Each structure stands twice: as structure tokens, then as C-alpha cells.
Amino acid sequence: MTLANIARYDERRAPSLGQRAVVVGGSVAGLCAARVLCDSFAEVVVLERDTFPSTPAAREGAPQTSQPHAMLEAGRTTLEDLFPGFENAVQSAGGLKLDMTHDFVWYDQGGAVTEAAAELPALYASRPLFEHVIREQVREFSEVQLRGGCHVLGYEHDAETERVTGVRFRDEDEQETTLDATLVVDATGRQSRTPTWLETHGYPVPEVDEVEVDVTYSTVRIERPPNVRGGVLVAPEPQRPRGAAMLPIENDQWEVLLQGLHGEHAPADRGTFLEWAESLPRDEIGRRLREQEWVSESTRYPFPASVRRHYSSLDRFPKRLIVTGDAIASFNPIYGQGMSVAALDALALHHELEAGLEGLGPRFFRRTDEIIDEAWKIAVGKDFVFDETTGPKPFGTDLFNKYVARLFRRAHDDGNLTEAFFRVFRLERSASSLLHPSVVWRVFRPRFGSATNSSENGSTSYLMGY
């Protein structure tokens, strides 16, 4: 399920369902869930272990926030529906709205893809800024309470009715307390303890797909000339298991990320960071690192594996409990899907709440399965380009990867193929759209001399100040 085939948010369809909902976890997934819940509950309480910052600042419990982020179209559109004015708020705070092919160099399969004729916008800012904007807009809803410094200990549970009735937690004053709830949402991310709780209370535990990629990321921030707004992405390849991204963010800065896979450990020191950047097949990143002032030290983030928990397959699950965001599935972050999938999960919750609380968990998991399937195909499928990647491989992955590799090579001078791929990458359309006859023809058609169509002739100039 992608933006093309999921109904948009409509608050008029939200029923009144109870007094209080509790969301455990205050990152993007939790905040988006809180937003849709406040349409149906008189009170929504978000419990977060970290203290909520009052400014755009990284949280200790979310180390990935120091890495580059972008808001893909599925997330941008959904968040604009949930929070009218979201896009303007991001830009007012210093974020940028840029075109993914006109303003960026995207290097893969031995060359840079050419520009698409269509506009393909995305929002670029630091993850702390995205979270700050969403958090401040959630605060505008009187039904929502954001409580930081709270450590959740477990769910309250009625064994006879198999229903979760609330949460136990240590509050801001380190006092253990219980909060009753009509509905509880687990948005605690990769470290979710719901599977352990299920096992302890006699419920089946979801099967887990774990695709090991052994990725490390290192990121620094450098100054960006105010008149230069674009960026660069270099995809890793089997013969070069190193990738990079240079994304513009607020405060006239770039976040520069280096990525190493399967034994290639991204550098921690400045000298090695420069050496890695200068070894890339595009020279923009290395040159900018030499020219511009560094405004941060490098931060490293290991990501051993993409993980997916199959809650939809469980034949028993406690009533009045759902799991969302990275607590269901977390993907290799280089593909930038996490925030957009979190927003789509919230949209799925909005639609399932319309049918009431009966069977909500299983219904929600079935719907989110369709969302996760699309993101999983992109992220995990691409990771299986490397022979060293281990774990359950989706059916047809190797053949599809060969097809997409050819598509990329043809997209070096065919903007129609560039657009087709990015519509999928941005979670606008299903990966199956790449198999439409019109796309397949452009991927495999014979070539007799140079292309004449201006959208296919590789005339991209990348006017980025380089």
C-alpha cells in the first residue's frame, strides 16, 4: 500500500471511542499516532523516556537522529493532511523543499541519473527539526499531553477478557504509577518490549524477519554556502561497499554521511573520513569537506539488520493494544523510509478506528502489512544486491534487482525512467509499477544511436554551485 492507493485523512470519519488513549514512545511514530487518536479520545497521553526538548535537539534515546533525513512524498503529504501548515512550518524553521532529481546528483550503476521532467519535491532538514515541528504541532491539540522522563514498566492486563487496560510506569518524579487507558499504542521503536510481554503473559510471539546488512554510518555537519541548496547521493555497490549522502539542512549546513557495509566500517576520525569521501566516484563530497568549515565532530551509528515482526500472523493478540512504526518494522535508514512509513501507519490507524475498537489490533496489522511490504521490497531488496547480506529473501528479489540495475543504467539518460523509479522510492506508487509495459519497454528497448528526446539525452546540469 502506497500513497496512490490509501485513502487520505478525513477527521470527519473519526468516531468517539473512549476517555483515554496512551501512546508509549514520543518519536515520529508516536506523535503521529497521538494526532489521529485525539480525534477519537477525550485524552491522549504520550509517555516518553527522554525529556522532550523545547528546541530541535537530538534525544539520547534516539541516536539515529544525528544522521541525515529527508521526508519522502508519502510522509510529506500525509503529515500535511494531519497537520495543515506542516510544510511551511518546516521551511520557516530553516528546512528546505527541493526537487529530488533537479537539485540532487543521484549516482548509481556507474553514473548519475538524469533529471525527470516532472517535479519530485521532498523536504530536507535535520531529524531533530522534523521531530520538533511535529511535536510543536501536536502540542496545539488540547486533548494531547506529552510527558517526558517516564519509563514504562509494562501493560496492565485483564487476563479474563484478554484486554490491555493501561500502563505501569515510573513518572517524572520516579514514582511508580498506573494510567488506565481504553487503548494503548506501542511506538517504542526497534527496542520494543511488547514481544517479551506477550511471551510472559502466554500470548504467541510474532515471527521475526531479520536481514543482516552490517552497516555503519558516520555523519558530520559542514557549512553550506547560502546560495547552494542541492546535494549528492552515491549508492554503494558490491564492488564498492561504500556509499555517501550530502543533504542540505537548516542553518546553511550540509549533513554528510558515509556508509560502509559488510566489514567496511564507516570512519570515526577526520582524516579517514576525508579519505573515504575522496575515494568516491563523485568528487563533490570530498571537495566540499575540504572547502567548507566543519561544524560538528563525526558521529557513528551502527545498523546491523533490518527487522520485521509479523504481528498480522498471530492467532491471538490482546485487545486494546497496537504496535506501530519501527516497533513493527525498521529498515536500513539509508533509504529514508522510516518517518514516511510512520506517517502512513498513523493514517492506517485513522482508517481502522472508523470501524471501532473491536478487532482493532489484527485489522491494523493487516493494513500496515501492505504498507511495510512496499518499503521492505525497496530496502531489503536493494540490500540483497550484496552476496554477504543474510536473512529471508523476498521471492523474486535477485531477478528484480537485475531489472532495477538495468533500469538505473538506462535512467542515466532517460528521465522517464528516473521518474518511474523515484515515484516508487518516495512510496507514492507500488514497486509493481516498474513492471508496467511502458516502463519495461524503455528498460529493454534497443538503441540505435543517441536519444533525441530532451528528457532522455543526459543533458542534466545539476546547477548546484559545483
N, C-alpha and C positions, 0 to 999 in steps of 0.2 A: 504494500500500500504506500503510495506516494502522494504528493500534493495534488496530482492530477485526478486521483480517484478517492479522495476522502472529503467528505462534506466540510464546509467551513464552519467556524464557530458561530453560534447563534444563541445569545443568552436568553432569548425568549423561550427556548425549548427546555430550559433547566427547571426541574421540579423542586419543590421544597421537600427535603428528605430528613431533616433532623436538627438537633440543637448544636452538636459539636462534631467536627472532624479534626483529627490530629495528623499532622504530617511530620514524619521523623526525617530530618535532613533538610538543610536550607540552601542547597546549591540550586542550579537552574531547574533541575527536575522537580525538586520540592517546591520551589517558588511558583513554577507554572501549575503544578497540581493544586497548590493553595488558591491560585487565581480562579480556576474553574470550580473548585469546591465552594468558594464563597457565594456562588450563585445558588447553591442548594442547601447550605447550612447557615444557621444563625451565627455560628462562631467557628473560626478555623484557627488552630494553634499550630505554629511551626516550631518544632524543637530542634535546635542545632547545637552540636557540641562546641563549636567555636563561638567566640563572641562575634556578633555581627558588626563589621566595621562601618563607620559612618561615612567613609570615603572609599574610592576604588582602591582596595588593598587586597593582596593575596591572603588567604586564610591558611593557617597551619595545617588544618585537616585536608586541604586540597592542594597538594604540591604541584599538580599539573597546571595550576593557574599561572605559573610563571612561563609556560610555553605558549607559542603563538596560537591564536584562534581566529577563526572567521565565522560569520553567521551565514550559512548557506540559505538559498532561497526558500526552502521549505520552512526553516526556522524563522527567517525574517518575516515572511508573510503571516505565519501563524502568530508570532509574537505581536505583530502589528494589529491583528484581529483581537487578541486578548488584551492588549494594552495600546489603544489608539494613541498615536504620537510616539510610539517606541522608537521608530527610526529617527525621527527628528531629535529625540532626547539623546540618542547615541551620538548623533552628529554634533549636537550642541555641546556635548561633553568632550568633543575632540575626535570622535571616531570618524571614519571615512566611508563613504559609499562609492565603490569603484566597480568597474567592469572587469570580469574575471579573465577576459581574453584581450580586451583593448588595452588594459592598464598593466597587464602582467605578462611576463615571459614564463611559459609552462614548457619545460624541457622533458621529453620522454622519447624513448626509442630512437635516440641518436639525433634529435633535432627539436626545435620549438614548434608547437602547433601554431597555425596561422589564425588570425582573428576570425571570429564568427561575425556574420553580417548583423545578426540580432543582438540586442543589448542583453547582457547577462550580469546584472548587478549583484553585489554581495556587500555586507557590512564588515569593516575591519576595525578592530580595536583590541585592546588587551582583554584577557578574560576577566580580570578584576573590574574593568569598566563595564563590560556586558552585565556581569552579576550585579554591580552597583545600580545600574539603570533599572534592571528588572526588580531588584529589591525595593528601590525607592518607589516604583510604580505600584508594587504590591502593598506598600505601606499606605497608599491612598485609599485602600478599601478598609472601611471601619470594622468589617467582620473579622479581619485577619490580625492576629497577634504574632509577632516574631520574637521568640525567646531564645537568646543565645546563652552559651555557658551551661547547657543542660545535657546531661549524659543519660541516655535512655538505657534502662536495665533489662526491659523485657515487656511483653504484652500481657495485659490482663485477659483472662480467657475463661469462658464458661464451658466446661467440658461436656455438660449435658446437651447444650444446644450447639456445640462446636462453633462458638461465636467469640471473636475478639471484642472485648468490651472497653478497652482503654490501654493506657501505657503506664509503666512504672519508671520513674526517672529521678536522678539527683538534680535538683534545680540550681538556680543561680547562686543560692546560698549553701549549696552542698547538703541540702535537706532532701531525704528520700520522700517522694510523694507519688500519688496516683491521680491520673487525669482520666475521667470517664470519656468515652467517645462512641458515637454512632458508627464512625468509620475511621480506620487507621490506614495511613499510607506510608510504606517504607520507601524512602528516597535517599538511602544512606550510601549509595554507590557500590563500588566493587567489593567493599568490606562488609556488605550486608550480612547481618547475623540471623536473618529470617530462616535460612535453611537449617541452621543449628537449632533454632527454636522449634521448628516443625518436627525435627527428629526427636527432640526432648519430649515433646507433647504427643508423640505417637502418630504423627502425620507422615505421609510419604514425602520424600525429599526430591526436588526436581533433578533430573539428569543434567549434566553439565557438558557442554562442548567447550574444549579449551584448545585453541590454536596457538602454538608457541612460535613466536617470532623473534624473541630475544633482542628487542630493540632498546637502545638507549638514545636519549635526546639531550643535547646541550644547547642552551639558549643564552644569548647576550642581547642587550639593547644598545643601539648606537644612534647617534644623531642623524636626522634626515633633513636635507635642505627643504624648506617650506614649499618650494615650487616643484618638488619631485614627489609624486604621490603613488607610484606603482610599486611593483615587487617582482620577485623571481621565485619559481619553484623548480627544483631539479629532482626528478623521481629516481630512487635507487633502482639498480638493475642487477641481475645475477652476476655479471662480470664486474660490477662496481656496486657493492652493497653499502653505499653511502649516498644519502640524499640530503637535501637542504631546502630551506624556505627563508625568504626575506620578506616579511609582511609589514606594511605601514600601520602604525598605531597612532594614538593621540600624542600630544606634546612634541610633534615634529620628530618622531622617532621611528626606527625600524626594530622589530624583533627578528633576530637572525637565529635560525635553528639549524643545527647539524644533526643528522640521524645516522646511526650505524646499526646494521642488522647482523645477526648470526656470527658473533665473535668480533665484529667491528665495533668497538666501544667508543662512543662519541667522546671527544676530548674535554678535559676539565680545565686545562691551563691555556693561557692566552696564545702562547707560541704554537702549540699543536692545533688549536682552534684555527689559527691563520693558515697553517699548513694544509689542514683538511679543506678549508674553503678554497684555497688556491689550486687544489688538485681537481676541482670540479670541472666539468666540460663547459661551463659558462663562467666568464671571468667577473661578472658584475658583483657577486657577493664578496669575493676576495678583495676586489678593488675598493668596494665601499668600506669593508672592515679596515683597510689600510688608511683610507682617506678621512673617515669620519671619527669623531670622538666617541669612545665607549662610555656609556653612562651607567653600566652595571657590570658586575662580575658574572661569569658564566654560572648557570645553574643546570644541574643534571637531573634527569628524570628517567628511571628505568621502566620499561613496559614489557614484561616477559611474555604476555599472552593475551589474545582476545578471548573473552569468556562470555558464554551464553547459557543461561539457566532456563530450562524448558518447563516453566510453570504451567503452560497450557496443557501439558500431557498428564497432569496429576488427576487421579480419580477422586481424591478428597483434598479439600483445602478449607481452612477455617473461614467462616462467614465474616463479613465486615472488615476484611483485610485485603489490601492490594500492594503490589510491589511495582516500582516504576523506575525508569531511567537506567543508569549504569548498574543498579541492583538486579536488573534482568539481564542486560547485555552491555558490555563495554568493548569498544572497538579500538584497534590501533589508531591512536589520535592523529596520525599524520593526515588522515582523510577528512578531518574536521567535521565529523558527523554528530558528535555527542550532544551538543546543545540543540541541534535541529531535531534529532530523534527524541530528546527530552520534551521539546515543544509539541511534537506530533503525539507522543504518549499522552500528554495532557489533553490534547484535542480528542484522542480516543476515549479518555476518561469522561470528558464532557458529553460525548455522544452516548456512552454506555449508561451514564447517570440518568439519562432521559427515560430509560426503561426501569428505573428504580434500583433498590438495593438487593433484591432477590437475585442470587446467582451472579452478582456483580464481578467477583474475582475471576471466575472462569471466562465470563464474557469479555472482560477487559483483556485477559491474557491472550485470548484467541485473536482479538483485534490487533493488539500490539505485535503479535507474531507476524502479521502481514507487514507491519512497518519495519520490524527488525530484519525480516527476510531480505528486503531490498538493500538495507545498509550493510548487512552481513555479506551479501554477494559481492558488493564493491570492495569492502575492506579485506575480508578473508580471502576472497577470490584473488585479489591482487597480491596478497602475501604469499600465496602458493606459487607465484612465479619462481620463488626460491625453493630449490630442492630440499634445503635444510628445514623448511617450515614443517612442523608436525601437528597432527591432530585430525579430527574428522574433516574430510574434504568434501564440499558440496558436489553433488553429481554434475558432471559435465564441466568442471572447473578448468581442467587443462585445455580442453578444446576451446572453451570460451576465452581463456587467456590468450591463446594463439590468435584468435579472431580479433580481440581488442588490440593486441600488439600491432596487427596489420592495420587496423583502423587508425591507430595513432600515427603510424608511418604515413598513411595517406592524408591524415589531418595536417601534416606539415605544410601542405599546400591546398587543402580543401576545407574551407571554412564551414561548409555544411556538416562535415563530419565532426569538426570541432564543436559545433553547436549540439549535435546529437549526443556526443559524449557528456558535455557539461550539463545538459538537461537531466541526465541520469545522475551524475556526480552530485548535483545540487538537490537530489531527492525530489525533483519535480516529476520525473517520469520513471517508469519501471525499466530495469535493465533489459527486459524483453523488447523494448522499443528499438534497441540497437540491432535487432534482427528483422526490423521492418524491411520489406523488399527494396524500398528506395534507398535505405542505408546500406544494405548488403550489396546492392549494385555499385554504389560508389566505392565500397571497400574492395571489390573484386574486379571492377570493370577494367578492360585492357586500356593501355595508354599508348597513344600514337603521337609523340611529340609533346610539347609543353601545353599546359592548360591555358585556356583563353579567358575563362570566367574570372573576373576580378576577385571574387570571393575565394578562388582556389589557387591563385598564382603565387602565393608565398610572398606577397608584397608588404607584409606586416612590418611596420617601422618601429613599434614599441617606443613611443615617444615618452620616455621616462627620465630624460635628463642624462642618459648614458652617452 
